[in-house]
Amino acid sequence: MVDDQNDFRALENATVYDNENKRIGTVGQIYVDNQTGRPKFVTVNLGLFGTRETFLPVDAARQNNGDLTVPFSKDFIKGAPSIEADGELTPKEESELFRYYADGMTSGEHGTPAAGRGTNTVRGRAEGDRARVGDEETLVAHEERLRVNTQQQEAGRARLRKRVRTEKENIEVPVQREELVVDREAIDPNSAEARAAGPIGETANEDEVVTLKEERPVVDKETVATEKVNVGKRTVQDSETVSADLRKEEIDVDQDDARRR
């Protein structure tokens, strides 16, 4: 049983579970008794995308943490009388529904149909938007509002990788070398140097060796650090424009003059 049948909020958009605790659908509309103003039936959205609504007796439902559990299977509920959920139930349609769910007890579908069977003044609609109690009827308009959040996604990657490039470098290196310089000078025969010379042939086999030297470039390599690359991240604040089509309900009031009819 629903704890408080006058509490529409306990029924609006509630999730409905069958007797095997499997999800059937969600509550679409709430039908109330015109005399008591208490909920009597709810419709549950079945089928793909909730394209089909089937009636359920409120008294047969049990409320649990905002959800509704009914003692019927989904297939049994699908087989309920097909009635247009147009905001009003006739006494005949109500009786058909009560009879169907009462017969379910004898076919293995255990349930307790709502009391007050045979009432012919069941009317009202709610999905949080419409209900009728006594002579007053309230209709609430809704509108869609855009709610935008953000989520992070990968926008790119950066990799640091070293590669070796070979370049030829030409350097001018100054070098020195020794060259042989021959200077011939005549000697005066009467000089002491000439008289000191020995007989011809004594020094014929003597050689004087002069060593010449030169510089040559010596190439060596050394490794030095030339550059350091630091890679980090920073957050840049930007803005993007999003758009969506939003629907808005508008309520028109058409007043008929009863004296004309």
Backbone torsions as a table, in degrees:
resi	resn	phi	psi	omega
1	MET	NA	142.7	173.7
2	VAL	-69.4	133.1	-173.5
3	ASP	-60.0	-47.0	-179.0
4	ASP	-134.4	104.4	-174.7
5	GLN	-70.0	-16.7	177.4
6	ASN	-83.2	-7.7	-178.0
7	ASP	-90.1	94.3	-178.7
8	PHE	-65.8	-31.3	-177.3
9	ARG	-64.3	-24.6	178.3
10	ALA	-72.6	-15.3	-177.3
11	LEU	-108.8	-27.9	-173.9
12	GLU	-62.0	126.4	175.7
13	ASN	58.6	20.8	177.8
14	ALA	-69.3	148.7	176.1
15	THR	-85.6	134.0	-176.0
16	VAL	-105.3	132.3	178.6
17	TYR	-118.7	148.1	-178.4
18	ASP	-87.4	-170.3	-176.4
19	ASN	-72.1	-7.5	174.2
20	GLU	-105.8	15.3	179.3
21	ASN	60.2	33.4	175.2
22	LYS	-102.2	141.2	-177.4
23	ARG	-68.2	128.4	177.9
24	ILE	-97.5	-48.7	-176.8
25	GLY	173.0	-157.6	179.9
26	THR	-124.0	155.1	178.6
27	VAL	-68.1	129.6	179.2
28	GLY	-100.4	-53.5	-177.8
29	GLN	-132.8	155.4	178.7
30	ILE	-120.8	125.9	-179.8
31	TYR	-106.6	127.8	-175.7
32	VAL	-113.9	157.9	176.4
33	ASP	-79.4	128.9	-178.2
34	ASN	-61.9	-31.5	-176.2
35	GLN	-81.6	-41.1	-176.1
36	THR	-99.6	-21.0	-176.6
37	GLY	72.5	13.2	-178.1
38	ARG	-96.6	144.1	178.0
39	PRO	-60.6	136.7	-178.9
40	LYS	-121.4	-38.5	177.3
41	PHE	-133.7	152.8	168.1
42	VAL	-128.3	152.4	172.9
43	THR	-103.0	142.9	178.2
44	VAL	-115.5	134.4	-178.8
45	ASN	-80.0	116.9	178.6
46	LEU	-114.0	170.1	176.5
47	GLY	81.9	176.4	-178.4
48	LEU	-65.7	127.3	179.5
49	PHE	60.6	23.7	177.1
50	GLY	64.1	40.3	-175.7
51	THR	-84.0	-5.8	-178.6
52	ARG	-129.0	135.8	179.6
53	GLU	-114.7	131.3	178.9
54	THR	-123.7	141.1	-176.7
55	PHE	-81.0	143.6	174.2
56	LEU	-133.1	140.3	175.3
57	PRO	-74.1	132.8	-176.9
58	VAL	-65.2	-39.4	-176.0
59	ASP	-64.5	-18.3	179.7
60	ALA	-86.1	-9.0	-175.7
61	ALA	-92.1	150.6	176.2
62	ARG	-120.8	129.5	-176.5
63	GLN	-88.6	137.0	-179.2
64	ASN	-147.5	105.3	177.8
65	ASN	54.0	44.4	177.7
66	GLY	84.4	-4.9	177.7
67	ASP	-106.5	164.6	178.7
68	LEU	-117.5	134.1	175.8
69	THR	-118.4	128.7	-179.3
70	VAL	-116.5	147.4	-176.7
71	PRO	-84.8	41.1	179.8
72	PHE	-131.6	156.6	175.2
73	SER	-84.6	161.3	-179.3
74	LYS	-63.2	-40.5	-179.8
75	ASP	-63.7	-38.2	179.3
76	PHE	-66.0	-40.4	179.2
77	ILE	-65.9	-37.6	177.8
78	LYS	-61.4	-28.6	-178.5
79	GLY	-84.6	4.7	179.9
80	ALA	-63.5	156.0	179.3
81	PRO	-51.5	135.0	-179.5
82	SER	-81.0	107.8	-177.3
83	ILE	-125.6	134.5	179.9
84	GLU	-68.4	125.4	179.3
85	ALA	-83.9	76.2	-174.3
86	ASP	-108.3	14.6	177.1
87	GLY	97.3	0.5	-178.8
88	GLU	-152.4	138.4	174.3
89	LEU	-115.9	132.5	175.8
90	THR	-82.1	160.8	176.8
91	PRO	-56.4	-35.5	179.3
92	LYS	-66.0	-44.4	-179.9
93	GLU	-64.5	-39.0	178.5
94	GLU	-63.6	-42.3	-179.9
95	SER	-64.1	-39.1	178.4
96	GLU	-61.5	-40.6	179.9
97	LEU	-66.9	-47.6	179.4
98	PHE	-60.2	-41.8	-178.5
99	ARG	-64.3	-40.8	-178.6
100	TYR	-62.7	-48.5	-177.2
101	TYR	-73.5	-27.9	174.9
102	ALA	-68.8	-40.2	178.3
103	ASP	-66.0	-23.1	179.9
104	GLY	-63.4	-25.5	179.2
105	MET	-66.4	-32.7	-178.4
106	THR	-84.0	-12.2	-179.3
107	SER	-108.0	17.4	177.8
108	GLY	95.5	-6.9	176.5
109	GLU	-95.4	102.3	-174.3
110	HIS	-83.9	127.9	178.5
111	GLY	-165.8	163.2	178.7
112	THR	-117.7	104.8	179.6
113	PRO	-61.9	157.5	-177.9
114	ALA	-67.0	146.9	176.0
115	ALA	-72.0	164.1	178.6
116	GLY	84.7	27.9	-178.4
117	ARG	-60.7	136.2	-179.6
118	GLY	100.1	-1.8	177.4
119	THR	-64.3	136.2	-176.0
120	ASN	-111.8	18.0	-178.8
121	THR	-128.6	47.4	176.6
122	VAL	-92.5	119.0	178.7
123	ARG	-154.3	159.9	178.6
124	GLY	133.5	154.1	-179.7
125	ARG	-146.0	139.4	175.3
126	ALA	-151.5	139.4	162.3
127	GLU	-141.3	40.2	-170.3
128	GLY	81.4	10.9	-173.9
129	ASP	-127.4	-24.1	-174.4
130	ARG	-145.5	137.3	175.1
131	ALA	-158.1	151.7	178.8
132	ARG	-128.4	124.8	177.0
133	VAL	-128.3	117.1	-177.6
134	GLY	65.1	-128.5	-177.9
135	ASP	-95.2	1.6	-177.3
136	GLU	-105.9	139.4	176.9
137	GLU	-130.9	132.9	-177.0
138	THR	-118.8	134.4	177.1
139	LEU	-128.1	124.7	-177.1
140	VAL	-106.8	130.1	178.0
141	ALA	-91.6	146.0	179.5
142	HIS	-121.1	160.9	174.0
143	GLU	-144.9	153.2	177.6
144	GLU	-89.3	138.7	176.8
145	ARG	-122.8	144.4	-176.4
146	LEU	-81.4	124.7	177.1
147	ARG	-120.9	118.1	-172.5
148	VAL	-118.1	129.4	172.7
149	ASN	-120.5	174.1	178.1
150	THR	-122.4	152.1	174.1
151	GLN	-138.2	147.1	-178.1
152	GLN	-86.1	140.0	174.7
153	GLN	-143.4	158.8	-175.9
154	GLU	-70.7	127.8	-179.4
155	ALA	-109.9	-12.8	-179.9
156	GLY	167.2	168.4	178.6
157	ARG	-135.3	151.0	176.7
158	ALA	-127.4	132.8	179.1
159	ARG	-120.6	138.6	174.1
160	LEU	-99.7	123.7	-177.6
161	ARG	-144.3	136.5	178.4
162	LYS	-100.3	143.6	174.3
163	ARG	-136.4	153.7	-177.3
164	VAL	-101.8	126.3	177.2
165	ARG	-117.7	131.0	-178.1
166	THR	-98.2	127.5	177.8
167	GLU	-128.6	143.5	176.2
168	LYS	-91.8	130.9	-179.0
169	GLU	-120.8	129.9	179.1
170	ASN	-106.7	126.8	-179.4
171	ILE	-127.3	130.3	175.0
172	GLU	-81.5	117.6	-178.2
173	VAL	-112.4	119.4	177.0
174	PRO	-71.8	129.3	179.4
175	VAL	-128.8	154.7	178.1
176	GLN	-117.1	149.6	175.0
177	ARG	-146.1	152.0	-179.9
178	GLU	-93.8	138.8	176.8
179	GLU	-118.0	147.3	179.0
180	LEU	-77.9	129.1	178.6
181	VAL	-116.2	119.0	-179.8
182	VAL	-105.2	120.9	-179.5
183	ASP	-122.6	109.8	180.0
184	ARG	-95.6	131.7	-176.9
185	GLU	-135.7	131.0	-180.0
186	ALA	-74.4	144.1	-178.5
187	ILE	-110.6	138.0	178.1
188	ASP	-73.4	123.1	-177.9
189	PRO	-60.4	-26.4	-179.4
190	ASN	-87.4	0.8	-178.3
191	SER	-79.0	158.7	178.8
192	ALA	-60.3	-33.7	-179.8
193	GLU	-64.5	-38.6	-179.2
194	ALA	-70.9	-39.9	-178.3
195	ARG	-70.0	-24.9	-179.6
196	ALA	-78.0	-11.9	-178.2
197	ALA	-71.1	140.7	179.7
198	GLY	-79.0	-177.7	-179.9
199	PRO	-63.3	157.2	178.6
200	ILE	-65.4	131.9	176.7
201	GLY	105.1	-17.1	-179.6
202	GLU	-67.2	-33.5	-178.5
203	THR	-112.1	23.0	-175.5
204	ALA	-65.4	-33.7	-175.1
205	ASN	-98.0	8.7	178.9
206	GLU	-88.7	130.4	179.8
207	ASP	-111.5	143.6	172.6
208	GLU	-109.8	123.2	-177.1
209	VAL	-104.9	127.2	177.2
210	VAL	-115.8	121.7	-178.5
211	THR	-95.6	126.9	177.2
212	LEU	-101.0	140.0	-179.4
213	LYS	-122.5	153.5	175.3
214	GLU	-146.7	155.9	178.0
215	GLU	-94.3	139.4	176.1
216	ARG	-126.6	143.4	180.0
217	PRO	-65.3	137.0	174.8
218	VAL	-113.1	118.1	-175.6
219	VAL	-94.7	127.9	175.5
220	ASP	-137.6	157.7	-178.8
221	LYS	-123.2	145.6	172.5
222	GLU	-136.1	148.4	-179.3
223	THR	-102.0	125.5	178.4
224	VAL	-128.3	150.4	176.8
225	ALA	-78.2	131.5	-177.9
226	THR	-117.8	-20.3	-175.2
227	GLU	-158.2	147.1	175.5
228	LYS	-128.9	128.6	-177.9
229	VAL	-113.3	122.3	175.6
230	ASN	-108.3	130.8	-179.7
231	VAL	-121.5	125.3	177.7
232	GLY	-137.7	-174.8	179.1
233	LYS	-124.4	150.3	173.6
234	ARG	-141.9	151.9	-179.6
235	THR	-98.2	125.5	-179.7
236	VAL	-109.5	125.8	179.2
237	GLN	-81.0	125.5	179.5
238	ASP	-138.8	178.6	178.4
239	SER	-141.9	146.3	176.5
240	GLU	-129.4	151.1	179.9
241	THR	-100.9	125.6	175.9
242	VAL	-115.8	153.2	-179.4
243	SER	-141.0	150.8	178.2
244	ALA	-155.4	153.3	176.5
245	ASP	-86.6	121.3	-179.4
246	LEU	-110.0	139.0	179.3
247	ARG	-100.2	146.3	-178.2
248	LYS	-138.7	131.2	178.4
249	GLU	-85.6	138.4	175.4
250	GLU	-125.2	140.3	-176.2
251	ILE	-105.2	122.5	174.2
252	ASP	-105.9	137.8	179.3
253	VAL	-108.9	115.5	176.0
254	ASP	-103.2	121.3	-177.3
255	GLN	-110.4	124.1	177.2
256	ASP	-100.5	137.7	176.4
257	ASP	-83.1	111.5	-175.4
258	ALA	-63.5	-23.0	-178.8
259	ARG	-71.1	-18.9	-179.7
260	ARG	-80.8	-14.9	-175.3
261	ARG	-100.0	NA	NA
